[in-house]
Amino acid sequence: MNDRVTVSIDNGVADVRLVRADKMNALDDAMFEALIATGDRVKTERGVRCVVISGEGRAFCAGLDMGNFQRMGARDPSRSAIGRLTTRTNGIANRPQYAAWVWREVPVPVIAAVHGVAFGGGFQVMLGADMRYAAPDTKLSIMEIKWGLVPDMAGTQLLRTLVRDDIVRELTYTGRVFTAEEGARLGIITRIASDPRAEALATAREIANKSPDAIRAAKRLLNTTPFAPIAEGLMMESAEQEALGGKPNQVEAVMSNLEKRPPKFTD
């Protein structure tokens, strides 16, 4: 995993780095495996309260490795990064989908810090995060149509909660490259930052200083409510709030504010 993705954890923040810089962090078999293994690790790592995912070198992620495209063009049956897509390998997802979807299953917030390019599969990995901070000159694209394909790493499902339907269709049908500035106007990019990783880490540290019980409950609610009937969503709000009230971390949140001191939460 260390030759594709590294993880360091400090004060509740997991700093996840794609480190295949010589290939602009392109997605090969090893990168798919590393993203999935890393996502699964931070899902259960004790003490993790927020995650930042970013890329070393010139780009966040340039998309699928060209070697995989070449094998597809040659109809090579050994193209393991694609494989049998209708087979569910990770819960509701197949293996490529899970490299993006796993970040939604991480029970704490995930921030993608994006620079250079996020194309195709890299764009979809970015979408799996709760929030996306990007450098202003970052280039983005749902690029699959260029290769005669459709976005298939959960992108269609993740985009529908962010962007108007007609915009999703235009970007998907054309595969055009657009800037992070336009992405922010469309609702894809959360924040433009000259140093997106530094800003994402600063936000992550702020989140890590909040009650971990409340943060996890909020993510459960926000993951589910776009797809749930309103009555069900309202009941979920009530159930989560009822479970939080009066518990040690909720009491500590109140007391630390009243006493004007840093909180001391337990995981």
C-alpha positions in Angstrom: 0.0 0.0 0.0 2.9 2.4 0.8 3.9 2.7 -2.9 0.5 4.0 -3.8 -1.2 5.5 -0.7 0.3 6.6 2.6 -1.6 7.4 5.8 -0.4 9.4 8.8 -2.7 10.2 11.8 -2.2 13.1 14.1 -4.6 14.5 16.7 -7.6 12.7 15.2 -6.9 13.7 11.5 -5.9 11.0 9.0 -3.8 12.5 6.2 -4.2 10.2 3.2 -1.9 10.8 0.3 -1.9 9.3 -3.2 1.8 8.9 -3.8 2.1 7.6 -7.4 3.4 11.0 -8.4 5.3 9.8 -11.5 2.0 8.7 -13.1 -0.1 11.6 -11.8 -1.6 9.1 -9.3 -3.4 7.2 -12.1 -5.6 4.3 -11.1 -4.0 0.9 -11.7 -4.7 -2.3 -9.9 -2.4 -1.5 -7.1 -4.0 2.0 -6.6 -7.5 0.5 -6.5 -6.4 -1.9 -3.9 -4.6 0.8 -1.9 -7.6 3.2 -1.9 -9.9 0.4 -0.8 -7.6 -0.9 1.9 -7.0 2.7 3.2 -10.7 3.5 3.3 -11.4 0.3 5.1 -8.6 1.0 7.6 -9.8 4.5 8.5 -13.3 3.3 8.8 -12.3 1.4 11.9 -9.1 3.1 13.1 -9.7 4.2 16.7 -9.3 7.9 17.3 -9.8 9.1 13.6 -12.2 12.0 13.6 -11.7 13.4 10.1 -9.9 12.4 6.9 -8.1 14.4 4.3 -7.3 12.8 1.0 -4.9 14.4 -1.5 -2.3 13.6 -4.2 1.4 14.1 -4.3 3.1 15.6 -7.4 1.4 17.4 -10.2 -2.2 16.1 -9.8 -4.8 14.7 -7.5 -5.6 11.8 -9.9 -5.4 11.7 -13.7 -8.0 8.8 -13.9 -7.6 5.2 -15.1 -4.0 4.2 -15.9 -3.4 4.1 -19.7 -2.2 0.5 -19.5 -5.7 -0.5 -18.5 -7.2 1.3 -21.4 -4.8 -0.5 -23.8 -5.8 -3.9 -22.4 -9.5 -2.9 -22.9 -8.8 -1.9 -26.5 -7.1 -5.2 -27.1 -10.0 -7.0 -25.4 -7.6 -8.5 -23.0 -9.5 -10.8 -20.6 -6.9 -10.2 -17.9 -7.9 -6.5 -17.4 -8.3 -7.0 -13.7 -8.8 -3.3 -12.9 -12.1 -3.5 -14.8 -13.1 -7.2 -14.4 -16.8 -8.3 -14.2 -18.5 -5.1 -13.2 -21.9 -6.6 -12.4 -20.3 -8.7 -9.6 -20.7 -7.0 -6.2 -17.4 -7.3 -4.4 -17.9 -4.7 -1.6 -21.4 -4.5 -0.3 -23.5 -2.6 -2.8 -20.5 -1.8 -5.0 -18.1 -3.5 -7.3 -14.3 -3.0 -6.8 -13.8 0.1 -8.9 -16.9 1.7 -7.5 -15.8 1.0 -3.9 -12.6 3.0 -4.4 -14.8 6.1 -4.5 -17.8 4.9 -2.4 -15.7 3.7 0.5 -15.2 7.4 1.5 -18.9 7.7 2.0 -18.8 4.7 4.3 -16.1 6.1 6.4 -18.1 7.2 9.5 -16.3 10.6 9.9 -16.1 13.5 7.4 -13.7 13.2 4.5 -12.2 16.2 2.7 -10.6 15.8 -0.8 -7.9 18.4 -1.4 -7.5 18.6 -5.2 -5.0 20.2 -7.5 -3.7 19.7 -11.0 -6.3 17.4 -12.5 -9.1 15.2 -11.4 -10.2 13.3 -14.5 -12.5 10.3 -14.9 -12.0 7.9 -12.1 -10.0 10.5 -10.2 -13.0 12.9 -10.4 -15.2 10.2 -9.0 -12.8 9.4 -6.1 -13.0 13.1 -5.3 -16.8 13.0 -5.4 -16.8 10.3 -2.7 -15.5 12.8 -0.1 -17.9 14.9 2.0 -16.3 18.1 0.8 -13.9 19.1 -2.0 -11.3 21.9 -1.7 -9.5 22.7 -4.9 -6.8 25.0 -6.3 -8.3 27.6 -8.7 -6.4 26.2 -11.7 -7.5 22.6 -11.1 -8.9 20.9 -14.2 -11.9 18.6 -13.9 -13.6 16.2 -16.2 -16.1 13.3 -16.4 -13.8 12.0 -19.1 -15.2 8.5 -19.7 -17.1 9.4 -22.8 -13.7 10.1 -24.5 -12.9 6.4 -24.2 -16.4 5.2 -25.2 -17.4 4.6 -21.6 -19.7 5.9 -19.0 -18.8 7.1 -15.4 -18.9 3.8 -13.4 -17.1 4.5 -10.1 -20.3 5.7 -8.4 -20.1 9.1 -10.1 -23.7 9.1 -11.4 -25.0 8.4 -7.9 -22.8 10.9 -6.1 -23.3 13.7 -8.6 -27.1 13.6 -8.4 -27.0 15.1 -4.9 -24.7 17.9 -6.0 -25.6 19.2 -9.4 -28.7 19.8 -11.5 -29.7 16.9 -13.7 -29.1 18.8 -17.0 -25.7 19.9 -15.9 -24.7 16.3 -15.0 -25.9 15.2 -18.4 -24.0 17.9 -20.3 -20.7 17.1 -18.4 -21.2 13.4 -18.9 -22.2 13.5 -22.6 -19.4 15.9 -23.6 -16.6 14.9 -21.2 -15.4 18.5 -21.4 -12.7 19.8 -19.2 -13.7 22.6 -16.8 -12.0 24.5 -14.1 -12.4 24.3 -10.3 -13.9 27.8 -10.4 -16.7 26.6 -12.6 -17.0 23.5 -10.5 -17.6 25.7 -7.5 -20.3 27.6 -9.3 -22.0 24.3 -10.2 -21.8 22.9 -6.7 -19.2 20.3 -7.2 -16.3 22.1 -5.5 -16.9 23.2 -1.9 -14.1 25.8 -1.6 -11.4 27.3 -3.8 -8.0 27.6 -2.0 -4.5 28.5 -3.1 -3.3 25.6 -0.9 -6.2 23.2 -0.8 -4.4 20.6 1.3 -3.4 23.1 4.0 -6.9 24.5 4.1 -8.4 21.0 4.2 -6.2 20.0 7.1 -7.1 23.1 9.0 -10.8 22.3 8.5 -10.2 18.7 9.5 -8.5 19.8 12.7 -11.5 22.0 13.5 -13.9 19.1 12.9 -11.6 16.8 15.0 -12.2 19.2 17.9 -15.9 18.6 17.9 -17.8 15.8 19.6 -17.0 12.6 17.6 -20.4 11.2 18.5 -22.2 14.2 17.0 -20.0 14.3 13.9 -20.6 10.6 13.2 -24.4 11.0 13.8 -24.4 14.0 11.4 -22.7 12.0 8.7 -25.2 9.1 9.1 -28.0 11.6 8.7 -26.5 13.4 5.7 -25.6 10.2 3.9 -29.2 8.9 4.1 -31.6 11.9 4.0 -31.2 12.8 0.3 -32.6 9.4 -0.5 -35.1 8.9 2.3 -38.8 10.0 2.4 -39.2 13.2 4.5 -41.0 11.4 7.3 -38.3 8.9 7.6 -35.6 11.6 7.6 -37.4 13.5 10.3 -37.6 10.4 12.4 -33.9 9.7 11.9 -33.1 13.2 13.1 -35.1 12.6 16.2 -33.5 9.2 16.9 -29.9 10.5 16.5 -30.6 13.5 18.7 -32.2 11.4 21.4 -29.2 9.0 21.4 -26.8 12.0 21.8 -28.5 13.9 24.5 -27.0 13.6 28.0 -24.1 11.3 26.9 -20.6 12.2 28.2 -19.4 13.8 25.0 -22.5 15.9 24.6 -22.2 17.0 28.3 -18.5 17.8 27.6 -19.4 19.9 24.6 -21.8 22.0 26.8 -19.4 22.3 29.8 -16.3 23.2 27.7 -18.2 26.0 26.0 -19.6 27.3 29.3 -16.2 27.1 31.0 -14.5 28.6 27.9 -11.9 25.8 27.7 -10.8 23.2 25.0 -13.0 20.1 25.1 -11.8 16.7 26.1 -13.8 14.2 24.1 -13.5 10.4 24.2 -13.8 8.1 21.2 
